[in-house]
């Protein structure tokens, strides 16, 4: 309510200030902040968390297979594959992909570093769980910070 003479009382220091003042000249209280209001909170869904968990599950499979191959490839899931050096090299690559995908899944759960979470999903793309995880992470991009 406007008081007489085109002034009003400052809510902070109780001194008379101009009715249309944006900032109190005495205490510096800023009325623009109060008038603007707070920004609406972003609603978070479970999609990045579910996508991250699916990426992590698939990356653990990569780690098991890659670790088995990198260890010599002699006994992976009960099948003897021999000790060829190319199997060890392929195992090391799959192991590295599993580690990178695991990091992507962790970042997806935390809703941090969208690019790394997306790369983690792309690395596990050959599996159906990886595909679903990638889609969930990709469509929830706005929830990352």
Secondary structure, DSSP 4 states (H G I P E B T S, - for coil): -PPTTSEEE-TTT--EEETT-SB-TTT--BHHHHHH-PPPPPPP-SHHHHHHHHHHHHHHHHHHHHHHHHTTSS-BTTB-----HHHHHHHHHHHHHHHHHHHHHHHHHHT--HHHHHHHHHHTTTSHHHHHHHHHHHHTGGG--
